[in-house]
Amino acid sequence: MITGKNYIGNKLSAKGTISHKTINPKLNLQNEIAFTEAISEEIEDAVELASQAFKSYRKVPGTDKARFLNAIADEILALDQHLIDAYITESGLPEGRAIGERGRTIMQLRSFAELVSNEDWKGNKIDLAIPDRQPLPKEDLRKTVIPIGPVVVFGASNFPFAFSAAGGDTASALAAGCPVIVKAHEMHSGTSELVASAIIKAAEKTGMPNGVFSHLSGRGPVVGAALVKHAKIKGVGFTGSIGAGRAIFDMASGREEPIPVYAEMGSINPVVITPKAIATRGESIASTYANSITLGTGQFCTNPGLILTVEDENTHTFIKDLAEKTTAIDAQCMLHPNIKAGYDKNGTIVTSQPGVATVSKLETAIAENYAASQVATVSGADFLANPKIHQEVFGPFSLVVKSKDEAELIEIIEALEGQLTGTIIAEEDEISNLENIVDAMVNRVGRIIFNGVPTGVEVCPSMQHGGPYPASSDAKYTSVGTDAIKRWVRPISYQSFPKELLPKSLQKNK
């Protein structure tokens, strides 16, 4: 049941006087339940509980943490249709998407459970002492990783399950041994609270310390800023806009004790399509990318917002075909009126720049909060000359850049900000000629794709979901896949330590 209250550990709390309601974007109406926003006393209580819980939770064996994570998955599934209905009502997304995203969330939890069920993920190192080594003896050294402490996770607007209350940031932090305080996204507060209730139940059933998880509501930066600045918070996970992500990063860096912020912020995901690929299978590529551009109303961080090619006699036909196929797809509801307003505003900024031409825009009457998909085009020279054209338009929008030659295309890639993904569409007999394009792309992205689409992020150990700034705040880490756990631990070496005082995984002599 949705209560509209905060979870301070396993206790519901609503001490504040300010509340908000979520919006059903399809109906463009407020939903019924009001959510009481957390006040400073509740924030302090949640952080203090997390800090106390950390003292014991950091020592919980991996097998017990695995039971906890699997129990969370079980409790989420037990919410059944009630949870799916809340997701649909608050997001405007269809039931199939809700079920699919829930499945991904369950898989993430179980993947981390499997990972921590043994110690292999820690990559422990043991270097035995050599007392008689000359000219100096060698000390016994053993290295492992330990959790960093209580973590704040910000729920994402576009993934009410997979990047929110029990999403990848929360699952990986709990797997690492860090208590988590979730700042719920105000667009899906009810969905988030239901998932939070599942986490609390799982913690109680598996004997985890009270405070291992808390869940707070609040619009705007007030609650989030108080959490990030709190001295007992040791890390932050964030998925959202560049502006909000950078503000959180700056707050965390400005603390007396700076803490890491793992923010996944923005990307236009460049796609290079060679002229030969267009000539050979342009219509097929146009169909594939029309579906990718409009998938989920374009509300994915991996949406292909930039298509790059070298202009030739087939370019105009391809662009026209892509535009027609994109706008032929029925308009879909966006997550929230604010996101729809942002889509309209940023799309207008890009398409109003000198040299940018709108090829096709869905002009039929559409319902409130539904997005008109759009394809625009610009020359390579105009793109290079105007950084305003480079910005992300979050929604079903893509800009096709027509380069005069390969050298200009590579210059464009090198001029881009950091990106989550880059894609190359080419024919097999062109592979030997792609090295320069690949080299340029690898330097700007976290994941590079050949003859595919960037939308769709596989959850597996080899996935890298991050990239150079501003795609993410730290390009060394991923927010998807089991390596996401590395964000919430730090290395520690034990030198010449008595065996009895070492962690069990370091007590062996090999």
N, C-alpha and C positions, 0 to 999 in steps of 0.2 A: 504494500500500500504506500502511495506517495503521501508524505506528511507535510512537506514544505519546510521541514526543519533541517538543521545541521547535525551531522554526526561528530561529536567530540569523543573520539574513541567509540565505545559501544553505547554511548548515551545520546539520545536526541536532545537538542537544545535549540531554543528560539528566544533569545534574550533581547534581540534588537527590535527596533520600531520601524525600520525601513524594509520594504518587501518589493518583489517584482513578480510579474507573471510571464510565462512563455507565450509564444505566438504560434498559432497554426497557420503556416504561410499559405496553404492552399485555400483556406477560408478567409485569410487576412483578419483573423479575430484572435483576441487573447484567449488562452486556455484558462480554466477555472481556478486552479490551485495557485495560491500566492506563496512565494518562497521568501522566508525571513533571512535577511542578509546578516552575515556574521559580524559581531562587534569585537572590539579589541580584547575584551575579557575572554571571549570564546576562542579567538585566535591564539592568545597566550596559553589557554588551557590545552588546546590541541597540540601546540608545539611542545609544551612541557610534558604532556603525556607521551609524545613521540620520542622525546629525549630520554625519558625514563624507560620506555619500551626498548630503545636501542641497546641499552646495557645488557639485556638478556637476549633480544632477538638476534643480535649479531653473532651470538654463540649457538644459535639453533642449528642442529645438524642439517645438512643438505637434504637428507631423506625426509625430515619433518617439514622443511620448507616446501618440498615437492608435494607432500600431502596437502599442505595449505593451498598451494596454487591449483592443484587438481580439485580441491573442495570448492574454490572460488568458481571454477568452470562449472562444476555440478550445480551450484546454487544459482548461477546465472541461467542455466538451462531450466532450472525448476521454476523460474519466473514466467516462463513460457509465453503465451500470447499477451499477457498483461504488459510485459516488457516491450514486445514488438509493437503493440498498439501505442504505447507512450512514445516510442521512437518515431513512428509514422506521424503522430499528431504534432510533435514538436519540430520535425525536420522537413516535412513535405516530401520526403523520399518514399519510394514504393516499398511494399512488403518484401518483395524479392531482394531488394538491396539490404533491408533490415536483417533478414534471415542470413544473407550471405556475410554481412559484416559481423553479425553475432558469431557465425561459424569461424571467421578469421580470428576473432577475439578469443574464442575457446581454444583454437589451435595455438595461438601465441602463449596462452597460459600453460597449456600442456607441454609445449616445446621447452619452456623455461623449467617446468617441473622435471622433465626428463634430463635437461642439462645439469641441474644441480643435484640430481640423485646420486652423483659421484663427484669426486674432486678433480676430475681431469680438466674441467674448464678453467681452473685457476692457473694452469701452466706452471706448477711448482718447479723450482730449481733447487738442487742440492749439490753443493761442492764440499766434499769431505776435507777435513784438515790433513795437512802434510807437515807434521812437526819437524821432520828432519830435512825439509827442503832448504837448499842453499841458494843464495846467501842468507835468506830470511825464511822462517817457517811460514806455512800457509795456514790461516785460521779456517775453522769450520764455518761455512756460510750457507744459509738456507733461505730461499725467498718464496713468498706466497703473496696473495692479495687479500685485503680486508675491506669491509664495507665502509663508506665514508661517513654515514650518519643519516639523520632524517632528511628526506627529500620532499620538495614541493613539485607537484605535477599540475600543469594547467590543461584543462580539458580543451579539445579542439572543436571548432564550430562545425567542420565538415565531416567528422567521424565520431558520432555520438557513442559508439562502442569502441572501435579499434584504437583510437587515440585519445580516449577520455578516461573515465573513472577506473576501469580495469584494463585499459589499453596497454600498448607496448611499453610505455614509460613506467607505468605502475607495476606491471608484471616483472619487468627486468630489475627494477629497484627492489621489489620484495624478494625476488630470487637472489639478489646480491646480499641481502641481509639488512636492507635499509627500510625503516618505517616510512610510510608515505602519507602526506597530506594532500588531498586533491582539492584544487580550486575549481569548482564546477563551472562549465561554460553556461552563461545565462540563457543561451538559446535553447538548451535542452536540459534544464535543471531537474525536471522530473525523471527523465531517462537516467540521468546521472545518479540521482538519489536511489532509484531502484537498484542499480548496479552496486552502489555503495552498500546497500542493505545486504546484498549477497556476499560482499567481501567481509562485512562484519559477522554475518552468520558463520562463514567459513572459518574465520579467525577463532570464534568461540568454540566451534566444533572440534577444531584441531589443537586447541590449547595454546594459541599464540597470545602474547602479552597484550593487555588492553593498551591501546595507543599505537599499535602497529599500523593502524589505518584510521584516518579521519577524513571528513568530507565537509567542505564549507561552501556556502553560496555567497555571491556578491557580484553586482554589476560594476563595470569600470575598474579602475586600477587600485581602489582603496584596499580591499582585502588582499589582493595579490601582492601589492607593494609591501604591506606589513609583513607578509610571510617571507618574501625574498630578503627583506632587510633584517629579519630576526637572527640574532647571533647564533642560535642553536640549529638553524637550518644550514645544511652543508652542500646542497646541490639543487638544481632546478631543471625540470624537463618542460619544454614548451613546443607547441606546434601552432603556427598562426602567421600573422602578418609581419612584415619586416619592421614596421614602426613599433608594434608592441613588443616583438622579440628583442629589438635593439634597446628599447627602454628597460626591459628586464635585465638584459646583459649589462647595461651601464649601471643600474642599481646594484647588481651583484658585485660588479668590479669596484664600485665605490665604497663598499663596506670596509670597516677596519680590518676584517678578515675576508678578503675576496673569496668567492665561491664559484665553482664552474656552473655555467648555464649551457645546457645542450638544447639549442633552439633550432628547429627546422622552420624556415621563414618564407622563402619565396623562390619561384623558378618559372622561367618561360620555356624551358626544355627544348632547345633547338633541334630541329630535324633537317638533316641535309639529304636532299633527293637529287641524284645525279640526272643530267639530261638523258642519258641512255636508259635509265630506269623509267623515266617519264615516257620516253618514246616507245619502250617495250611493253609497259604495263601501267600506263598512266591512269586509265579508268579504274583499274583494280586498286591502285594506291589511293586514288581520290575517295573511293568508297570506304576503304579501311580507315582513312584519316578523318573522314566526315563523322564516322561513328566514334572515333577516339576523341575528337574535339567536343562532341556533344554528350559523351558518356557522363552520367551523373550530373547533367547540366553544366559540364565543364568544371565542376567544383572539386577537382583533384589537384594536389600539388604537383602532379606529373602530367598535367594536361599539356598537349603539344601546342603551345602558344606562338611558336615561331618556326616557320618553314623556310629553309634556305635552298636556293638552286641557282644554277648558272643559266641565264636567259638564252633561249634559242627559239627556233620556229615553233616548238611544241609548248612553250611555257604558257602562253596566253590561253590555249585550249585547256590545259591542265588546271590552271587557276579557276577558270570559269566553271569547269566540271566539279572541282572541289567545292566551290562556293554553292553551286546549285544543289549538290548532294547534301551539303551541310544544312542549308536552310530548308531542304525538303523534309528533314526530320522534325517531328512534332516538337513544339516548344514544351519545356518542362519547368516545373516549379523550382525556384531557388530556396535556399535554406531559411531565409529571413528577409524581411523588407530592407534591413540595413545592408545585407549582402547584395541584394538586387540593386539598391541605390549605388553601391560601390562599383558594381559591374557597369551600370549605365554611365557613371561619372568617368571612370578610367577608360572605358571604350571610347567615349567622346573625346577625351584628351588625346588619345593616340590617333584617332581617325581625323582629327581637326588639324594635325600637324602638316606643314608644307610637304607636298609630294606623296602623301598617303591617300589612296583611293579606296573607297568601299566597293568591293566587287559585288557582294550580295549580302543583304540583310533581311531577315524574316520580317515582313511588313504587315502580315495579316493581324487582325485583332487578337490579342492574347490576354489572358486573365492577369489580374494583379499578382505580382511577385513571380510571374513566369518570364523567362529570359528569351529574348530574340537573338538567335545565333547569328554570327557575323564573321565574314572573311574579308580581309583588307589586303592591300598590296602596296609595296613601295620599292624604289630602286635601292641598290646597295649603297650608292653614294649618299642618298638622303638618309638612309638608316644610320650610316656611320657619322653623319654630321649632326644628328639630333638625338641625344640621350633620352629625351622624353618618349621617344618611340619604343625604347627598350623595356619599359615597365610592364609588369604583369597585369593582365586584365583577367581577373578571377571569374571565370565563367566560360560559356561556349563561344570563344573568340580565338581566331588565329590570324597572324600576319604573315604573308608570304613576301619574302625579300628576293628581288631579282638581281643577282650579281652579274657584273659584266664579264667576269672570268673567274677562274679558280683562285687566282691570287687575291682578288677582292673578297671572295667567299671566305678564305682563310683569315683575312684581315678582320672580317666581321666576327668570326668565331673568337678570335683572340681579343677582340674589344668587348666581348660580353662579360657581364658579372658572373660570379660562380653560379653553377646550375646543379640541380639534382641529377638530371639525365641529359644525355645527348644521343641522338639516333642517326644512323647512316643507312639510307636506302639506296642500294646499288645492285648491279648485276654481278654474277659470279666472275665473269671474265674481266671485271674492273678491279678486282681485289688488289692486284699488284700495283695499281696506280693510286691507291687511297691512303698511302702512308702519311702524307703531309696533312691531310684532313683529319686522320685519326690522331696524329700527334697534337694538333691544335685542339681537338675536342677533348682528349684525355686531360689536358691541362686545365680545362674549365669545368669538368663535370665529376660527379661521384659514381655514376653508372653509365656505361656506353652500350648501346643496343645496335645490333645489325639486323636489318630487314625485319623489324618488328614495330611495336608501338610502345611508348613509355608508360601509358596508363596500365595499371595492374602491377602491383609490387608483391612479388613472391616472398613469403615468410620462410626463410631458410638460412642456414649458416653462411652461405656465400653471398647473400644480399648486402649491398651497400646503399643505404638510404640516407644520404647526406652529401655534402659537396663543399667546394670553396665558398666563402662568404659572398653573398648573403643567403645562399641556399641553406647553409647551416652555420652556426657560430663556431663550430670546431670540426673541420673536415676530416679529422682522424677517426671519427666515430660514426656509427650508424644508429638510427632509431628503429630500424626494422631488422629482424633476424636475431639469432641468439647472441651475436657479438655486442648487442645493445647493452648487455650486462656490464661490459667493461667500463661504461660511463660512471658506474656507481661504486667502483672499488678503487683502491690505491695499493701500490706495491709496498711491501715491508720485508726487510731482511733481518734475520736473526743470526748474530755472530757469536760463536763459541757458547751456545746456550745449552743448559742442562736438558737432557732429553725429556724429563718429566714436565718441563715448562713450555715445551714446544707444542704447537698445534699438532694434532694426531697425524695429519697428512704429511708433516715434516719429520716425523720421528724415525722413519726408516733410514737405513744406511746404504743408500744407493743413489 
